[in-house]
Amino acid sequence: MNELNYEGKIFKTNNYGSLIVTKYINGSKVHIKFIDTGYETVVDMGQIKKGNVKDRLVATVWGVGILGDESACVNGITLKEYMLWGSMLKRCYDDKYHSKHPTYKDCYVSEKFKYYPYFKNWCSEQIGFNQIGWDLDKDILVRGNKSYSEDTCVFVPQEINKLLNRQDKNQDKYPIGVYYDSRENNFQSKIHNGKKQVRIGRFSTAEDAFQAYKQVKEGRIKLLADKYRWQIDTRVYEALMGYQVESQINFRNISPNTKVIEK
């Protein structure tokens, strides 16, 4: 049968539902359209008969990500945009990842960011995207944000990202940066200098220790903001200059019953 005679006929695929041949192109090439999504492309008639045609508008990456017609690789090398996109989706939609990193359990990706071509184009327009050692960040502009979206995400140097995202092992017992020393019967405040924990001082109360940590931490954040001022997005600079370290612990409820020191 001539390919021209296949126009208007419906075929089933192995994994992507049914498609319809809409137009004969030339030789064995035909234009097709998937019935469920409306995705259109030109393919070889032989591939249609084998059921091998893929619907690029079906969410195949972590159950939500749509590849579209953009390539994930060029000359065998995976694109940076695709690695960022895949990692973002994994953090939000992989149950195994959540078991090891529970803070990402309630995170999600905007509808536009689920579409790889849109995300790829967005990346190319962002300050810092092409910088080596910069991270995609979702919560500098909006504290506590759970959404990866075009309005909340920015690229920042790892030095900044690590300083803001560092978590303390005993943060559920004492304010961030605060530790109780049972031997000395006092509280310590420490800050990470990028390589190791450095003690700020010893204090009689957890609140005093936290206030010392807060002052030093906010000062370091402002120093980094000035260091990268002319490289980062102006919104990032403004967010860093106004950044305030907050304690999630009620000081009245703190008693040195749990003797924990982080080495």
Helices and strands as residue ranges (DSSP letters): G 3-6, E 10-12, E 18-26, E 29-34, E 40-44, H 45-50, E 59-61, E 65-66, E 73-74, E 77-78, H 80-93, H 95-100, G 102-104, E 108-109, H 116-124, E 134-137, E 147-148, E 154-157, H 158-165, E 178-181, E 186-192, E 197-203, H 206-227, H 234-241, G 251-253
